[in-house]
Amino acid sequence: MRDQGEVLLVSCYELGHQPLGTAWPAAFLERAGFRPAQLDLAVQPLDDEAVRRARFVGISVPMHTALRLGVKAAERARTINPGAFICFYGLYATLNARYLLAGRADAVLGGELEQELVSLVERVASGPRPDRAVAAPVLARLDFPVPRRAGPPGGSGYARLDRDGRLVPAGYVEATRGCLHHCLHCPIPPVYGGRFFAVPVPVVMADIGQLVEGGAGHITFGDPDFLNGPGHALRVTRELHAAFPEVTFDFTAKIEHLVRHRDLIREFAALGCVFIVSAVESFSDVVLARLEKGHTRADVLTALGITRAAGVALRPSFVAFTPWTTLDDYLGMLDVVEAEGLVDQVDPVQYAIRLLVPPGSALLEKPWMREHLGALDEAALTYRWTHPDPRMDRLHREVNGIVEEGAERGADAATQLERIRATADALAQRHRPSRRPAILPADRRRAARLTEPWFC
């Protein structure tokens, strides 16, 4: 199994970025003497010949969308190569282990899994086929090699930075993995249990170096929360700026961290940060409390002031539909987006995001979730839930349609927001003829963003 391609690593979807979900396992496997092939289904078709050649197929599923695509890829791999050993790995593999091991996978791995993946490949290579099993999430510190990138970040189909009318190839790295926090709807706490692991700065910088050499002019730090370790984040970004002063970057951080570490935001801006993604989720304190987000509506407004003063765009993500979000809450969210000048800092898909409750979710233990919960839809990899106000489920369907149509047409964010507002107003039986429209001048300066808008 040490010949080229006898181990095949498959990425299904990583937010439009060149996948770390195969690049890091590939580096661990190469260090152990294997020669894995990498395949990214986000930009490539499933290669039948590559599947036939493989004795071990590892499928990376760090998120819900990736897992749905991964299940289809595994079914096809079984048809093409029935004897291949199929392993799913990543956050959503762990959460959906029972479903996957019912004939779809031979093994499931999660957490800091790369060394365990190497051990599994070695067992498959050296002896009888291992029994089908799920391993508990691995939470041990790893000796990280530099990720083995399969190609340049500027390759066709990957995300780019859209800034001032220019498109810049974007690379994607991680400086930390896991998370300190326990937000109830997040898939990370059930796997990592409040732990995070820092990647050594030299490893991060070596990865950034190879991405820049491949054409990247912007770096996304894909850490679940870049400010879990603020000192580490500063060391990395200072070295990034010293080595590549023209390269910009973005990162993701919790609202509470932006407020707590407000003094750092100006330095991040000076080092090249052009935007920050934050899981705002809602402007309703009731919803935020039910999700145990750790921030309030007032905190969000404070964070907006901090980032605005530093000259960094805050790009909120939302869980716009939950069982506790009222129609007034939804309209209030749109009000804040307009009042705070966030029309171009919110990707329209965010107005359609519905709470996902996968198996293993911490929400399943809460009475305020159970009262709305339906059955597990295994094929959809989530529990179904119904809103107590039928208008909200109808609104979700209609907003989803508006967003999908707008994405196909490349519609302007303000135009989509106006349509969504009109739909919500109609359901609420509200008429606002004197309201200032959200549509802004066509030549307005839009905040920096990535060309791939999806966050789940």
C-alpha positions in Angstrom: 0.0 0.0 0.0 3.0 2.3 -0.3 2.7 2.7 -4.0 1.4 6.0 -5.4 -2.4 6.3 -5.1 -3.1 3.2 -3.1 -4.3 5.6 -0.4 -6.8 8.1 -1.8 -7.8 11.1 0.3 -11.0 12.8 -0.8 -12.2 16.3 0.1 -15.8 17.0 -0.6 -16.2 20.7 0.3 -14.2 23.2 2.4 -15.9 26.6 1.8 -14.3 27.0 -1.6 -10.8 26.8 -0.2 -8.0 24.4 -1.2 -8.6 21.7 1.3 -6.6 21.2 4.5 -8.7 18.2 5.2 -6.6 16.2 2.7 -3.4 18.3 2.8 -2.6 17.6 6.4 -3.4 13.9 6.4 -1.3 13.6 3.2 1.7 15.1 5.0 1.4 12.7 8.0 1.0 9.7 5.6 4.0 10.8 3.5 6.1 11.1 6.6 5.2 7.5 7.4 6.3 6.3 3.9 3.0 6.3 2.0 2.3 8.1 -1.2 -1.3 9.2 -1.0 -3.3 10.8 -3.9 -5.6 13.8 -3.2 -8.9 14.5 -4.8 -11.1 17.6 -4.2 -14.7 17.0 -5.3 -15.4 20.8 -5.0 -13.4 21.4 -8.2 -12.8 17.9 -9.7 -15.0 15.0 -10.7 -14.7 11.7 -8.8 -11.9 9.9 -10.7 -13.0 6.3 -11.3 -9.5 5.2 -12.1 -8.1 6.7 -8.9 -10.8 4.9 -6.9 -10.0 1.6 -8.6 -6.3 2.0 -7.7 -7.0 2.7 -4.1 -7.0 0.2 -1.3 -7.8 2.8 1.3 -10.2 5.7 0.7 -10.3 8.5 3.3 -13.1 11.0 3.0 -12.8 14.3 4.8 -16.1 15.6 6.2 -15.5 18.7 8.4 -19.0 20.1 7.8 -22.6 19.1 7.0 -22.4 19.9 3.3 -19.2 17.9 3.0 -20.8 14.9 4.7 -23.8 14.8 2.4 -21.5 14.9 -0.6 -19.2 12.4 1.0 -21.9 9.8 1.5 -22.7 9.9 -2.2 -18.9 9.6 -3.0 -18.6 6.6 -0.7 -21.6 4.9 -2.4 -20.0 5.3 -5.8 -16.6 4.2 -4.5 -18.2 1.0 -3.1 -19.6 0.3 -6.6 -16.4 1.0 -8.4 -14.1 -0.7 -5.9 -16.0 -3.0 -3.5 -12.8 -4.1 -1.7 -11.5 -0.7 -0.8 -11.4 0.2 2.9 -13.5 3.4 3.4 -12.8 5.8 6.3 -14.7 9.0 7.0 -12.9 11.5 9.2 -13.7 15.0 10.6 -16.2 16.7 12.8 -19.3 15.4 11.1 -17.9 11.9 10.8 -17.9 11.7 14.6 -21.3 13.1 15.0 -22.8 10.8 12.4 -20.8 7.7 13.2 -23.8 5.4 13.7 -25.3 6.3 10.3 -21.9 6.0 8.5 -21.0 2.6 10.0 -24.3 1.1 8.9 -22.7 0.0 5.6 -21.3 3.3 4.4 -17.9 3.3 6.1 -15.5 0.8 7.6 -14.1 3.3 10.1 -14.8 6.8 11.5 -12.2 9.1 13.0 -12.4 12.5 14.7 -10.6 15.2 16.7 -6.8 15.4 16.2 -7.0 12.4 14.0 -4.1 12.4 11.6 -1.7 10.1 13.5 -4.6 7.7 14.2 -5.3 7.8 10.5 -1.7 6.7 9.8 -2.0 3.8 12.2 -5.3 2.7 10.6 -3.7 2.8 7.1 -0.8 0.8 8.4 -3.2 -1.9 9.9 -5.1 -2.1 6.6 -1.8 -2.4 4.7 -0.2 -5.1 6.9 -2.8 -7.6 7.9 -6.4 -8.8 7.9 -9.1 -6.1 7.3 -9.8 -4.3 10.6 -13.2 -4.7 12.1 -15.7 -1.9 11.4 -15.5 0.5 14.3 -15.6 4.1 15.4 -12.7 5.5 17.3 -13.3 8.0 20.1 -12.2 11.5 19.2 -8.4 11.9 19.6 -7.5 14.8 21.8 -3.7 14.5 22.0 -1.2 17.1 20.8 0.3 16.2 17.4 3.7 16.7 15.9 2.6 18.7 12.8 4.3 18.4 9.5 3.8 21.2 6.9 0.6 20.4 4.9 1.2 18.7 1.6 -0.7 20.9 -0.9 -2.0 19.3 -4.0 -1.8 22.4 -6.2 -1.8 26.2 -6.2 -4.5 28.1 -4.2 -5.2 30.2 -7.3 -6.4 27.1 -9.2 -9.7 27.2 -11.0 -12.8 27.1 -8.7 -11.1 28.2 -5.5 -12.2 31.3 -3.5 -10.6 34.6 -4.1 -10.5 37.9 -2.2 -12.8 40.4 -3.8 -11.5 43.9 -2.7 -11.9 47.2 -4.4 -12.9 45.5 -7.7 -9.8 43.2 -7.7 -9.8 39.4 -7.3 -6.9 38.0 -5.4 -6.1 34.3 -5.0 -6.8 33.3 -1.4 -4.9 30.6 0.6 -6.3 28.9 3.6 -4.4 27.9 6.8 -5.1 27.0 10.4 -3.1 28.2 13.3 -5.2 26.5 15.9 -7.7 23.6 15.9 -10.6 22.9 18.2 -12.2 25.5 20.5 -12.4 26.6 24.1 -16.1 27.3 24.0 -19.3 25.3 24.2 -21.9 27.0 22.0 -24.7 24.6 21.9 -25.4 24.5 18.1 -21.7 24.1 17.1 -20.4 20.7 16.0 -17.0 21.3 17.6 -17.8 21.0 21.4 -19.2 17.5 21.2 -15.9 16.4 19.6 -13.3 18.6 21.3 -15.0 19.2 24.7 -13.7 22.7 25.1 -10.1 22.0 24.1 -8.0 23.7 21.4 -4.5 23.0 20.0 -2.0 25.5 18.6 -0.1 24.7 15.5 3.6 25.7 15.9 4.3 29.1 14.3 7.1 27.7 12.0 4.7 25.2 10.6 2.0 27.8 9.9 4.5 30.1 8.3 5.9 27.3 6.1 2.4 26.6 4.9 1.7 30.3 4.3 5.0 30.5 2.4 4.1 27.7 0.0 0.7 29.2 -0.6 2.2 32.6 -1.4 4.7 31.0 -3.7 1.8 29.3 -5.4 0.1 32.7 -6.0 -1.9 33.6 -2.9 -2.1 37.3 -2.1 -4.5 36.8 0.8 -4.7 34.3 3.7 -7.8 33.1 5.5 -7.1 31.8 8.9 -9.8 29.0 9.2 -9.4 28.4 12.9 -12.8 28.0 14.6 -11.8 31.0 16.7 -8.5 32.7 15.9 -8.6 34.5 19.3 -8.8 31.4 21.5 -5.0 32.1 21.8 -4.6 35.8 21.2 -0.8 35.8 21.8 -0.4 33.0 19.3 -2.5 34.9 16.8 -0.4 38.0 17.1 2.9 36.0 16.7 1.6 34.4 13.5 0.3 37.6 12.0 3.4 39.6 12.9 5.5 37.0 11.2 3.2 36.9 8.2 3.4 40.7 7.8 7.2 40.7 8.2 7.7 38.0 5.6 5.0 39.1 3.2 4.0 42.7 3.8 1.7 42.9 0.8 -0.4 39.9 1.8 -3.7 40.5 3.5 -5.6 38.2 5.8 -9.0 37.5 7.5 -10.0 35.4 10.5 -13.0 34.2 12.5 -13.5 35.2 16.1 -16.3 35.2 18.7 -18.0 38.5 19.5 -16.9 38.2 23.1 -13.3 37.9 22.0 -13.5 41.0 19.8 -14.8 42.9 22.8 -12.4 41.4 25.3 -9.3 41.9 23.0 -10.4 45.2 21.5 -6.9 46.7 21.9 -5.6 44.1 19.4 -7.9 44.9 16.5 -6.0 48.0 15.4 -2.8 46.0 15.3 -4.4 43.3 13.3 -5.6 45.9 10.9 -2.1 47.4 10.6 -0.7 43.9 10.0 -3.1 43.4 7.0 -6.4 42.2 8.3 -9.2 43.3 6.0 -12.2 41.6 7.5 -13.3 39.4 10.4 -16.0 36.8 10.3 -18.0 36.4 13.5 -20.9 34.1 14.3 -23.3 36.8 15.5 -26.2 34.3 15.0 -29.0 36.6 16.2 -29.7 40.1 17.6 -32.3 38.5 20.0 -31.0 38.0 23.5 -33.5 35.2 24.0 -32.0 33.2 21.0 -28.5 34.0 22.0 -29.1 32.7 25.5 -30.7 29.5 24.1 -27.6 28.9 22.0 -25.3 29.8 24.9 -23.3 32.0 22.6 -21.6 34.0 25.3 -22.6 37.4 24.0 -25.6 39.8 23.9 -27.1 42.1 21.3 -25.3 45.0 23.0 -22.0 43.2 22.7 -22.5 42.8 18.9 -23.0 46.6 18.6 -19.9 47.2 20.7 -17.9 44.8 18.5 -19.1 46.6 15.4 -17.9 49.9 16.8 -14.5 48.4 17.6 -13.9 46.9 14.2 -15.3 50.0 12.4 -12.9 52.2 14.3 -10.0 50.0 13.3 -11.0 50.1 9.7 -11.7 46.3 9.6 -15.0 45.1 8.2 -17.0 42.8 10.4 -18.8 40.1 8.4 -21.6 38.6 10.6 -22.9 35.1 10.1 -26.4 34.3 11.3 -28.6 31.4 12.3 -31.6 33.3 11.1 -34.2 30.6 11.8 -34.4 28.9 15.1 -37.5 27.6 17.0 -37.2 30.7 19.3 -36.7 33.4 16.6 -39.9 35.4 16.2 -41.0 37.2 13.1 -40.3 40.5 15.0 -36.8 39.1 15.7 -36.3 38.4 12.0 -37.5 41.9 11.0 -35.3 43.3 13.7 -32.2 41.6 12.3 -32.9 43.2 8.9 -33.3 46.6 10.7 -29.9 46.3 12.3 -28.2 45.3 9.1 -29.6 48.4 7.4 -29.1 50.8 10.3 -25.5 49.7 10.9 -24.5 49.8 7.2 -24.0 46.0 7.0 -25.8 45.4 3.7 -22.6 44.6 1.8 -21.0 42.9 4.8 -23.7 40.1 5.1 -23.8 37.5 2.4 -27.5 37.0 1.5 -27.3 33.3 2.2 -27.1 34.3 5.9 -30.7 35.4 5.9 -31.7 31.8 5.0 -29.6 29.8 7.5 -31.8 27.4 9.5 -30.6 25.8 12.8 -29.0 22.4 12.1 -29.4 19.8 14.8 -27.1 16.8 13.9 -26.8 13.7 15.9 -24.6 14.3 18.9 -25.5 18.0 19.1 -25.5 19.4 22.6 -28.9 21.0 21.9 -30.5 17.6 22.0 -30.1 17.6 25.8 -32.0 20.9 26.3 -35.7 21.0 27.1 -36.2 24.2 25.0 -35.0 22.3 21.9 -36.7 19.0 22.7 -40.2 20.6 22.7 -39.8 21.5 19.0 -37.9 18.4 17.9 -39.1 15.9 15.3 -37.5 12.7 14.2 -33.9 12.1 13.0 -33.8 12.3 9.2 -30.8 10.1 8.7 -30.5 10.8 5.0 -30.5 14.5 5.6 -28.1 14.0 8.6 -30.1 16.2 11.0 -33.1 16.2 13.3 -36.2 17.9 11.9 -37.8 20.7 13.9 -40.9 22.8 13.4 -41.4 26.4 14.4 -44.4 27.1 16.7 -45.3 30.0 14.4 -46.1 28.5 10.9 -45.3 31.9 9.3 -41.6 31.4 10.2 -41.4 28.0 8.4 -43.1 29.6 5.4 -40.7 32.6 5.6 -37.7 30.2 5.6 -38.9 28.5 2.4 -39.5 31.8 0.6 -36.3 33.4 1.7 -34.4 30.3 0.7 -35.9 30.6 -2.8 -35.0 34.3 -3.0 -31.4 33.6 -2.0 -31.0 30.6 -4.4 -32.4 32.6 -7.3 -30.2 35.6 -6.4 -27.1 33.5 -6.3 -27.9 32.0 -9.8 -28.4 35.5 -11.2 -25.5 37.1 -9.3 -28.0 39.6 -7.8 -26.8 42.5 -5.7 -26.9 42.0 -1.9 -29.1 45.1 -1.4 -31.6 44.0 -4.0 -31.9 40.6 -2.3 -32.3 42.2 1.1 -35.1 44.4 -0.3 -36.9 41.3 -1.6 -36.5 39.5 1.7 -37.7 42.5 3.6 -40.8 42.8 1.5 -41.5 39.1 2.0 -41.2 39.3 5.8 -43.2 42.5 5.9 -46.0 40.9 3.9 -46.1 37.9 6.3 -46.2 40.3 9.3 -48.9 42.3 7.5 -46.8 45.4 7.8 -46.7 48.2 5.2 -43.8 50.7 5.3 -44.3 53.0 2.3 -42.1 55.7 3.8 -39.2 53.4 4.8 -35.8 54.3 3.4 -35.0 51.6 0.8 -32.0 49.4 1.4 -30.8 49.7 -2.2 -27.6 51.8 -2.3 -25.8 53.6 -5.2 -24.4 51.2 -7.7 -20.9 52.7 -7.4 -20.8 52.3 -3.6 -17.6 50.9 -2.1 -18.2 47.4 -0.9 -16.3 45.8 2.0 -13.7 43.1 1.3 -15.1 39.6 1.0 -14.3 36.1 -0.3 -16.0 35.0 -3.5 -17.3 31.8 -1.7 -20.2 32.9 0.6 -21.2 29.7 2.3 -20.5 29.1 6.0 -21.9 25.7 6.8 
